[in-house]
Amino acid sequence: MQRFGLFALALVEIVILTALIFATRCANYQDVFVDGNIYFTDADCYARMTRARMCAEHPGLIIRHHDFENFPEGTTPHTTAPLDYLIVSLSILLKPFTAQPIDFAGAVVSPFLGLLGGWFLWWWSRRTKLCYRWVMLILYGISPILVHGTELGRPDHQSLLIVLVTIGVCAEWSLRTDQSRNWSVVSGIAWSMALWVSFYEPLVLFVLLLLFGLTKDRHLLFGSHRRTGWIVFGAIISISLLVERRVPTFAILQSSQLFQNWSRTIGELRHVSPLDRIWFAWAGYMIVVAPILIWQSLRKRVAPPGFIALLLVATFLLTIWQARWSYFFVAIFFIVLPGLLAPIQSRAAVWSAFVLSILPVLQFWDARLWPNEVALSGRIERRDESKQLRELAVAIRSEQTHPFLAPWWLSPSIAYWSGQPGVAGVSHEALPGTADSARFFLATDFLGAREILRNRRVEWVLGYDWGRVAHNSALLLGIPLPDQPVCRVLDRSPNQGPRFLVLSGQNGTAKLFRFADKL
């Protein structure tokens, strides 16, 4: 009878946690599923989905070159195969239930990964008898930054990295108390797969982990119980190198002026001030008392493992530098928080303080689920804009190659819907084409604009809101706005534009021009 009660309790916990994770990750479903079609939340998600579609059409394909951006040169991307084939595998399972299996798989893959991460934390915290484990699980379920990383319609490698790094950190913690071969294998799989997915954030965290182990816990790092884990780690890294056949690069650390200008337009590369209130929305007010809790746990000699504190401080400082590190800082903070709260004897005090601490998080969800009129109208406008851009993109769909030029933040979606390659892109590898697209839209000399189209072998040009195009293009190139750029002519008076651009279609959002290559 007691075993049945424990099983029932575990089942209730799983159901509650699953409902919480899905409810938050899928809160944006109205922006993803629109009029029978599926739309993704970020521009780079469409680039990922173009890769996944290519893999679905050609099983076994490993994509090492992108022809669909920076046309005609293309790019050598930093993206790798694991997420591509995770989406493809999921689409095979979903095929009996939807007419758009690859799109549907792309839409749900990140919530699915978020759910796997939540289930793992539930199992791990239960197995380790972690005190105040539901503090961690609730925050994992509702934290806006973790939700953003694993939300519906966002097939991005960050969602896979969040889960793998979370598992890797928890496995390393368990190895401090349970020096077993199983946890060693779990750690080896998690860290090696994370490095296969990205050779940036996981590499930094893994190197910090190694450095700490070499200076403090060398016997835990290279003990006999770790041998199998290191073998698995080395095997997966070797397989990844054989599959990808390219050496990872660190282009994110470029210092060119063009790269610096571009990075200012990318939200995840912006700096986050330590005084920014966004920290409270991400993690609640507990983040303010965390230093006190750490000091208290050190004084009572019940502090979590030292490597956790190192990763926590490092990811906090890295988040100040680049917002993209916030996913890992918040995940590690939530993992360590129950251990910091454990010395407090009064459960009532802990839970009362926790409820008060998540008020900023709840305020975020209040605004998200029940938006004001301005926010709601903005969301509706973005949906309508996506539908109309899709209509124009479908118009240039063809079995033959007909490259297009469009504003760079629209290019990945246009390429995905049309199946045609674009000049611009949102990745740093596509910056040469992105810069050429900006130069075209800001050109005041029609002959110069035509030369750009000729050099890039463009056949279609997409005109868009000239104010936004001109502003973003000027920021990218670091030049002042000209008086009468091409983008203004195409948007405001298309019939008075250059004769080599023939208006072929338009709607309330954009205009489509065919490049006739003549004056």
C-alpha positions in Angstrom: 0.0 0.0 0.0 2.9 2.4 0.8 4.5 1.7 -2.5 1.3 2.4 -4.3 1.0 5.7 -2.4 4.6 6.7 -3.4 3.8 5.8 -7.0 0.7 7.8 -7.0 2.5 10.8 -5.5 5.2 10.5 -8.1 2.6 10.4 -10.9 0.9 13.5 -9.6 4.2 15.3 -9.4 5.0 14.3 -13.0 1.6 15.4 -14.3 1.8 18.8 -12.5 5.4 19.5 -13.7 4.5 18.4 -17.3 1.5 20.7 -17.3 3.5 23.6 -16.0 6.3 23.2 -18.6 3.9 22.8 -21.5 1.7 25.6 -20.4 4.5 28.1 -20.3 6.4 26.8 -23.4 3.3 26.8 -25.5 1.8 30.1 -24.3 2.6 31.6 -27.7 0.7 29.0 -29.7 -1.5 31.7 -31.4 1.7 33.2 -32.9 3.0 29.8 -34.2 -0.2 28.2 -35.6 -1.8 30.7 -37.8 -4.5 29.9 -40.4 -3.4 26.3 -40.9 0.3 27.2 -41.3 3.2 27.1 -38.9 5.4 30.1 -38.2 8.7 30.2 -36.2 9.6 32.8 -33.6 13.1 33.9 -34.7 14.7 34.5 -38.1 17.5 32.0 -37.5 14.9 29.3 -36.7 14.0 29.3 -40.4 17.7 28.7 -41.3 17.6 25.7 -39.0 14.4 24.5 -40.5 15.9 24.8 -44.0 18.7 22.5 -42.9 16.2 20.1 -41.4 14.1 20.0 -44.5 17.2 19.2 -46.6 18.1 16.4 -44.3 14.5 15.0 -44.4 14.6 15.1 -48.3 18.1 13.5 -48.4 18.5 11.1 -45.4 22.0 10.9 -44.2 23.0 14.3 -45.5 25.5 16.2 -43.4 25.2 19.9 -44.2 28.6 21.6 -44.1 27.8 24.5 -46.5 24.8 26.8 -46.8 23.8 27.7 -50.3 20.6 29.4 -49.2 22.3 32.5 -47.7 25.1 34.8 -48.8 24.4 33.7 -52.4 26.3 32.8 -54.6 29.3 32.1 -52.3 27.2 30.6 -49.5 28.5 30.1 -46.0 30.3 27.5 -43.9 28.0 27.4 -40.8 28.7 26.7 -37.2 25.5 24.7 -36.9 25.9 20.9 -36.6 23.9 17.7 -37.3 22.4 16.6 -34.0 19.5 19.0 -33.9 18.9 18.6 -37.6 18.3 14.9 -37.2 16.4 15.2 -33.9 13.9 17.4 -35.8 13.8 14.8 -38.7 13.4 11.9 -36.3 10.5 13.7 -34.5 8.9 14.5 -37.9 8.9 10.8 -38.8 7.0 10.0 -35.5 4.5 12.9 -36.2 3.9 12.0 -39.9 0.7 10.0 -39.2 -0.8 12.9 -37.3 -0.1 16.0 -39.4 0.1 17.1 -43.0 3.2 19.3 -42.2 5.4 16.9 -40.2 8.7 18.7 -40.6 7.2 22.1 -39.7 5.3 20.6 -36.8 8.4 18.8 -35.5 10.4 22.0 -35.7 7.6 23.8 -33.7 7.5 21.3 -30.9 11.1 20.1 -30.7 12.2 22.7 -28.1 9.2 22.3 -25.8 9.9 18.5 -26.0 13.5 19.1 -25.0 12.3 21.5 -22.2 10.0 18.7 -21.0 12.9 16.1 -21.0 15.0 18.6 -19.0 12.2 19.0 -16.5 11.7 15.3 -16.1 15.4 14.7 -15.6 15.5 17.4 -12.9 12.5 15.8 -11.2 14.1 12.3 -11.3 17.6 13.5 -10.2 16.3 15.7 -7.3 14.1 12.9 -6.1 17.0 10.4 -6.3 19.4 12.7 -4.5 16.7 13.6 -1.9 17.3 17.3 -2.6 15.7 19.5 0.0 13.3 22.1 -1.4 13.5 20.4 -4.8 10.2 22.0 -5.9 11.8 25.5 -5.7 14.1 24.4 -8.5 11.3 22.6 -10.5 8.9 25.5 -10.3 11.5 28.0 -11.4 12.6 25.8 -14.2 9.0 25.6 -15.3 8.2 29.3 -15.2 11.5 31.2 -15.7 10.9 33.5 -18.8 14.5 33.0 -20.1 14.4 29.2 -19.9 10.9 29.3 -21.5 12.3 31.5 -24.3 15.1 29.0 -24.9 12.7 26.1 -25.2 9.4 27.7 -26.4 7.1 26.5 -29.1 8.1 27.5 -32.6 11.8 28.0 -31.7 13.9 25.1 -33.1 17.2 26.5 -31.9 20.3 24.6 -30.7 20.1 26.5 -27.4 17.2 24.4 -26.3 19.3 21.2 -26.8 22.3 22.8 -25.1 20.2 23.8 -22.0 19.2 20.2 -21.5 22.6 18.7 -22.1 24.4 21.2 -19.9 21.8 20.7 -17.1 22.3 17.0 -17.2 26.1 17.4 -17.3 26.2 19.6 -14.3 23.8 17.4 -12.3 25.9 14.3 -13.2 29.1 16.0 -12.0 27.4 16.9 -8.7 26.2 13.3 -8.2 29.8 12.1 -8.9 30.9 14.0 -5.8 28.9 11.7 -3.6 28.2 8.6 -5.8 31.4 7.7 -7.6 29.7 5.3 -9.9 30.4 4.3 -13.5 26.8 5.1 -14.5 27.1 8.8 -13.6 30.5 8.9 -15.3 28.9 7.7 -18.5 26.0 10.1 -18.2 28.4 13.0 -17.7 30.6 11.9 -20.7 27.5 11.6 -23.0 26.1 15.0 -21.9 29.3 17.0 -22.2 30.5 15.4 -25.5 27.0 15.9 -27.1 26.9 19.5 -25.9 30.4 20.1 -27.5 29.1 18.4 -30.7 26.1 20.8 -30.8 28.2 23.9 -30.1 31.9 24.5 -29.5 31.3 27.8 -27.6 29.3 27.9 -24.4 29.8 24.1 -23.5 33.5 24.4 -24.2 34.0 27.3 -21.8 31.9 25.5 -19.1 33.7 22.2 -19.7 37.2 23.8 -19.5 36.2 25.5 -16.2 35.1 22.2 -14.9 38.4 20.5 -15.9 40.5 23.3 -14.4 38.6 23.1 -11.1 39.1 19.3 -11.1 42.8 19.6 -11.9 43.4 22.0 -9.0 40.9 20.7 -6.3 39.4 17.3 -7.1 41.9 15.5 -9.4 41.1 12.1 -7.9 37.4 12.6 -8.7 38.2 13.7 -12.2 40.6 10.8 -13.1 39.6 8.1 -10.7 39.0 4.5 -12.0 35.2 5.1 -11.8 35.6 7.8 -14.5 37.4 5.7 -17.0 34.4 4.5 -18.9 32.9 8.0 -19.0 36.1 9.4 -20.5 36.1 6.6 -23.1 32.5 7.4 -24.0 33.3 11.1 -24.1 36.3 10.5 -26.4 34.3 8.2 -28.7 31.5 10.7 -29.2 33.9 13.6 -29.8 35.7 11.5 -32.4 32.4 10.6 -34.1 31.4 14.2 -34.2 34.7 15.2 -35.9 34.3 12.4 -38.4 30.7 13.3 -39.2 31.2 17.1 -39.4 34.6 17.0 -41.0 35.5 20.6 -40.1 37.4 22.4 -37.4 35.2 24.5 -35.0 35.9 28.3 -35.2 35.4 31.2 -32.9 34.0 33.7 -35.3 31.8 35.1 -32.5 35.0 36.8 -31.2 35.6 38.8 -34.4 36.6 42.4 -34.0 35.9 43.9 -37.4 33.7 47.0 -37.5 31.1 45.3 -39.6 30.8 42.5 -37.1 30.6 44.9 -34.2 27.9 46.9 -35.9 26.0 43.6 -36.7 26.4 42.3 -33.1 24.6 45.4 -31.7 21.5 44.3 -33.7 21.5 40.8 -32.1 19.6 40.6 -28.8 21.6 37.6 -27.4 24.9 39.4 -27.9 24.0 42.6 -26.0 25.4 43.4 -22.6 23.2 42.9 -19.5 23.8 45.4 -16.8 24.1 43.9 -13.2 21.5 46.6 -12.2 19.0 45.6 -15.0 15.7 44.5 -13.6 15.5 41.7 -16.2 17.5 39.5 -13.7 14.4 39.6 -11.4 12.1 38.6 -14.3 14.5 35.7 -15.1 15.1 34.3 -11.6 13.0 36.3 -9.1 14.3 38.2 -6.0 16.1 35.1 -4.8 19.0 36.2 -7.0 19.6 39.1 -4.6 19.9 37.0 -1.5 22.0 34.3 -3.2 25.3 35.8 -2.1 24.1 35.7 1.5 22.9 32.1 1.2 26.3 31.1 -0.3 28.1 32.8 2.6 25.8 31.1 5.1 26.3 27.7 3.6 30.1 28.1 3.6 30.0 29.2 7.2 28.0 26.1 8.1 30.2 23.8 5.9 27.1 22.6 3.9 27.9 24.5 0.7 27.2 22.8 -2.7 30.3 21.5 -4.6 32.9 24.1 -5.4 32.7 23.6 -9.1 29.0 24.7 -9.0 29.9 28.0 -7.4 32.6 28.5 -10.0 30.2 27.9 -12.9 27.6 30.1 -11.3 29.9 33.0 -10.9 31.5 32.5 -14.4 28.1 32.4 -16.2 26.9 35.4 -14.3 29.9 37.5 -15.4 29.5 36.1 -19.0 25.8 37.0 -19.0 26.8 40.6 -18.2 29.0 40.4 -21.3 26.6 38.6 -23.6 22.9 37.8 -22.9 23.2 34.4 -24.6 24.8 33.1 -21.4 21.7 33.8 -19.4 20.2 30.4 -20.2 23.1 28.6 -18.5 23.4 31.0 -15.6 19.7 30.7 -14.7 19.7 26.9 -15.1 22.8 26.5 -12.9 21.3 29.0 -10.3 18.1 26.9 -10.1 20.1 23.7 -9.6 22.2 25.2 -6.8 19.3 27.1 -5.1 17.8 24.2 -3.1 21.2 23.4 -1.6 21.6 27.0 -0.6 18.2 27.0 1.1 18.8 23.6 2.8 20.4 25.0 6.0 17.2 27.0 6.8 15.1 24.9 9.2 11.8 26.6 8.8 10.0 25.3 5.7 7.3 27.9 6.2 9.8 30.7 6.0 11.5 29.3 2.9 8.2 28.8 1.0 6.9 32.2 2.1 10.1 33.9 0.9 10.0 31.9 -2.3 6.4 32.9 -3.2 7.3 36.6 -2.6 10.5 36.2 -4.6 8.8 35.1 -7.8 6.5 38.1 -8.0 8.5 39.6 -10.9 8.3 36.3 -12.7 4.5 36.2 -12.2 4.2 39.9 -13.4 6.0 38.8 -16.6 3.4 36.1 -17.2 0.6 38.4 -16.3 1.7 40.7 -19.1 2.3 37.8 -21.5 -0.9 36.0 -21.0 -3.2 39.0 -20.7 -1.5 41.7 -22.8 -2.7 45.3 -23.0 -4.2 46.7 -26.2 -0.9 48.0 -27.5 1.0 44.7 -27.0 -2.0 42.7 -28.4 -2.3 44.8 -31.5 1.5 44.4 -32.1 1.2 40.7 -31.9 -1.7 40.6 -34.4 0.2 43.0 -36.7 3.3 40.6 -36.7 1.1 37.6 -37.5 -0.5 39.5 -40.4 2.9 40.6 -41.6 4.2 37.0 -41.5 1.2 35.8 -43.5 1.6 38.4 -46.2 5.4 37.9 -46.5 4.7 34.2 -46.9 2.3 34.9 -49.8 5.0 36.8 -51.7 7.6 34.2 -50.9 5.4 31.4 -52.3 5.0 33.4 -55.5 8.7 32.9 -56.4 8.8 29.2 -55.5 10.3 27.2 -58.4 12.3 24.0 -59.2 14.9 26.3 -60.7 17.2 28.6 -58.8 16.0 32.2 -58.7 18.0 34.1 -56.0 16.4 37.0 -54.1 17.6 40.0 -52.1 15.6 41.1 -49.1 16.2 42.8 -45.7 18.5 40.3 -43.8 16.1 39.7 -40.9 13.5 38.5 -43.4 15.8 36.5 -45.7 15.8 33.2 -43.7 12.0 33.0 -43.7 11.7 34.0 -47.4 14.3 31.4 -48.3 12.4 28.7 -46.3 9.0 29.5 -47.8 10.2 30.0 -51.4 12.9 27.4 -51.5 15.2 30.0 -53.2 18.6 31.2 -52.0 19.0 34.7 -50.5 21.8 37.2 -50.6 21.5 38.1 -46.9 21.2 36.1 -43.7 21.1 36.5 -40.0 24.2 34.5 -39.2 27.7 36.2 -38.8 28.9 33.9 -41.6 26.5 35.6 -44.0 27.7 39.1 -43.2 29.2 39.8 -46.7 25.8 39.2 -48.3 24.0 41.0 -45.5 26.3 44.1 -46.0 25.7 44.0 -49.8 21.9 43.9 -49.2 22.3 47.0 -46.9 24.4 48.8 -49.5 21.7 48.1 -52.1 18.8 49.4 -50.0 20.8 52.6 -49.0 22.1 53.2 -52.6 21.2 56.6 -54.1 22.8 55.7 -57.4 20.6 53.3 -59.5 23.7 52.1 -61.5 25.5 51.2 -58.3 22.4 49.3 -57.0 22.1 47.4 -60.3 25.8 46.4 -60.1 25.2 44.8 -56.6 22.3 42.8 -58.1 24.3 41.7 -61.0 27.3 40.6 -58.9 25.0 38.6 -56.6 23.0 37.1 -59.5 19.8 38.3 -58.1 16.5 37.8 -59.9 14.0 39.0 -57.2 14.0 41.9 -54.8 11.7 42.3 -51.8 10.8 45.9 -50.9 9.8 46.4 -47.2 9.0 49.2 -44.8 11.6 51.7 -45.9 12.0 53.4 -42.5 13.0 50.2 -40.8 15.1 49.0 -43.7 17.0 52.3 -43.9 17.6 52.6 -40.2 18.8 49.0 -39.7 21.0 49.2 -42.9 22.6 52.4 -41.7 23.3 50.9 -38.3 24.9 47.9 -39.9 27.2 49.8 -42.2 27.9 52.6 -39.7 26.9 55.4 -42.1 24.4 58.3 -42.0 21.0 57.9 -43.6 20.9 59.2 -47.2 18.0 61.4 -48.4 16.5 59.2 -51.1 17.7 55.6 -50.8 16.5 52.9 -53.1 14.5 51.3 -50.3 12.4 54.5 -50.0 11.7 54.6 -53.7 10.7 50.9 -53.8 8.4 51.3 -50.8 6.8 54.7 -51.4 6.8 55.0 -55.2 7.6 51.7 -56.8 6.4 52.9 -60.3 9.0 55.7 -60.2 11.9 53.3 -59.3 14.7 52.1 -61.5 13.4 50.5 -64.8 15.4 47.4 -64.2 13.1 46.5 -61.2 9.7 45.5 -62.4 6.9 45.4 -59.8 5.5 41.9 -59.9 3.4 41.6 -56.7 2.5 43.5 -53.6 0.4 43.5 -50.5 0.1 45.6 -47.3 3.5 44.4 -46.0 5.9 44.2 -48.9 6.5 44.5 -52.6 8.1 42.0 -55.0 10.2 43.2 -57.9 11.7 41.2 -60.8 15.2 42.2 -61.8 15.1 42.8 -65.5 18.8 43.8 -65.8 18.2 46.8 -68.1 17.8 50.6 -68.0 
